[in-house]
Amino acid sequence: MSSDIFPSNRVYKFLKVEEYFGRYQEWEKLGSAVGHSFNKNAKTLSLKFKNADSSDCLMLIEVLQNDALRVRFNPTKSTEAE
């Protein structure tokens, strides 16, 4: 993905929805999950995917309450600890 879509000098700054989705066709797509794990103590579900360059990436789903979840995803992270 081009760094022009999310330039580093714009981290945590307001971004119009049109800017965010304007070039979504260029985004890399994830296929099916290739692995998973559940941490009962931390109440987290980790889903492992392969990036286009065959490196691993992880989606972390945290159960905060019975009716609240937090989904965290960064294609450069490959472990729950990151």
C-alpha positions, 0 to 999 in steps of 0.5 A: 500500500502506498504511503501516500494514502496514510502519510506519516505526518498525518498520524492521529489527525482528522481525515475526511472519509473521502480521503480515507476511502478515496483509493481503497481499490489500491489496498491489499486484501486479506484472504481467509484466516490461516490460524487462530488462538484464544487467550481465556485470561485476557479474553482475546481472540487472535486471527492470523492472516498472510499479507501479500508479501507472505508475512504474518499479520494479526487481528486481535479481538478483545472481549471488554464486556458481554456486549462490547468488543474491541477490534485491533488490526495493524498489518505490520503486527504479527503477535498478540504482544505487539 
